[in-house]
Amino acid sequence: MERVLVTGYGYPAYKAAQLVKKLKPEVDLLWITEYSEEKYPLEMVELLLGLGESPADWSRIRARVKTDFEKNTRMPVIAPVRVKKIRFDLQAREVSFLSNTGNMNYFFDQAFIFPEPAFQAPRFAPSGGLLWPQSSCVEHVVNNWGHLEAIQVVGNDMSAVQALACGEKSFEWVRSQNFFSRQVQFFVDEYLKSRGGSISICSDLDRESPETEHEETGRTVVYCSRPVLDLERLKAMGIDSPVEYLQDSGVYIQDNICIAAPYAARDYPRHPTSMEYSLQTGLFAVQSLLGDDPPRPPQKNTRSWNMAGLHAGSAGLNPQQALEKGFSPEWAIVSGADHPLKEAGHVLHLTVDKDSRRILGAECAGREAAAWVDMVGHLVQENAVLEDLVKQEMVSFGFGLHPLKKCARILENKLGSRILGINPTELEESYNQGAEFFLLDVRSPEEYQRIRISGAENIPLPELKKKAVQIPRFVPLVLYSRCSGRAYQGARLLQSMGAKQLYVLDGGMELWPLANETEQEAGSGPIVVPSGCSISCC
């Protein structure tokens, strides 16, 4: 009888064992996993983060989550055997281990090995520093939650910040990159600030700078580490494999032996929960050895963070990624309230290809963002086009259209009526380069007086047709409103009156991430030069 070995803990090992039994029910299958004293292994942290619970409650709910996890990864016909001291002889196709009944040996024909990760400290972290999401770091944060003050997170890992935001703990986040396009990142950052955070952008975390000096007493500093292949542990188990293969795809296969480590892949999603990716890795590993058709490598199409009621995520490609892959991207961005009786808002950024009108991806944040990410992820996988989205039936829990429908209509305007979008960065660059344009605010006078972009002229939308003569001819027109809806109405009206070179500010004032002018200030230039990230909601 053919003998198959699966060793490892968690989703990929579970999925591999499940698929082996499905593809070859007659084989003798042994699934072993080592005992672990860790309270918060990587998958446990991902599960707890996905719940959106405060770390103050993690110690209380950990046992329930662990029980549910093990129940869901136990099949009726096989469960993992807990062992110690696993040692492989790959040449002899033999594994030895210590079980409850003593030392045992098992000869196998095929093996699927899913090793536990190690955590690589960033170069700027001191020896012995707290490394997130290492189990010892998570345990320290959970056990001392009530006493932690002045927490600083250093590095580009949103999951650590996600945990602090869920617990409404004051923190400073020092990072060197953004996770979303500028306006969506602005929205997410403003939310994090409302949860007690402050944000510092450092161009290079590996260099000394005021943001990366960590000698202040009384402050807890958490460094974002990277899960990597534990080479020392593999050697102790008798495995010395070509690591470069694992670093590329996360899977190494030779002579009916498969070593799979999803966290070692180049495109492993380091920041949000990644169980989906782990499951795909387990499937890929088994299908590579036992399947009839060549499998597709694991791909992470969607990413999502849960931050105490606000979800943020992405699906598919952003405009820059689309451009790098040879597409001609066009995008739309909308924002507003999720529900008329709630203060929480949302932002949605949708990208399509101009030529094929194919949906390429989306970024969004809001209470319903996880569902939107999931929907767009499916549309991207099906190579859906803009018209497919327009035909979708969607439920909106507030007033007006569903945000995805709003984006679709804006994109139809952009692609069909020659009304172009312009984002804050492009507008800023145009001003700095001396470009001539007329900036038109079509909101009400009260909104204009409260807050505005410096240099903008105000003609409310209801008065636009009557006062169109006040708008200069033969000059590009840039219109904006609160979240661009009225601006598009105004642009279509002016277009019907013969206006050319019409632009609408993507996202409007609600997603304007640059400096702005209030009623107490007087602006002199046609547009403000940015001086940071001051909120500009109105």
JOJOTA-V604727 format. One record per run of one state. SS is the DSSP state (helix for helix, strand for strand, loop for the rest). FROM is the first residue (numbers start at 1). LEN is the number of residues. If there is no record, write none. Layout:
ss/from/len
SS/FROM/LEN
SS/FROM/LEN
//
This chain:
ss/from/len
loop/1/2
strand/3/5
loop/8/3
helix/11/13
loop/24/4
strand/28/7
loop/35/7
helix/42/10
loop/52/3
helix/55/18
loop/73/8
strand/81/9
loop/90/4
strand/94/6
loop/100/2
strand/102/6
loop/108/2
strand/110/4
loop/114/3
strand/117/4
loop/121/9
strand/130/3
loop/133/2
helix/135/9
loop/144/1
helix/145/3
loop/148/3
strand/151/4
loop/155/3
helix/158/9
loop/167/4
strand/171/5
loop/176/6
helix/182/13
loop/195/2
strand/197/5
loop/202/8
helix/210/3
loop/213/7
strand/220/5
loop/225/1
strand/226/4
loop/230/1
helix/231/6
loop/237/6
helix/243/7
loop/250/1
strand/251/4
loop/255/2
strand/257/4
loop/261/1
helix/262/3
loop/265/10
helix/275/16
loop/291/11
strand/302/6
loop/308/2
strand/310/7
loop/317/2
helix/319/6
loop/325/4
strand/329/9
loop/338/7
strand/345/9
loop/354/4
strand/358/9
loop/367/2
helix/369/13
loop/382/3
strand/385/1
helix/386/6
loop/392/11
helix/403/14
loop/417/3
strand/420/3
loop/423/1
helix/424/9
loop/433/4
strand/437/5
loop/442/3
helix/445/6
strand/451/2
loop/453/4
strand/457/2
loop/459/2
helix/461/3
loop/464/4
helix/468/3
loop/471/5
strand/476/5
loop/481/4
helix/485/12
loop/497/5
strand/502/4
loop/506/3
helix/509/3
loop/512/5
strand/517/2
loop/519/20
//
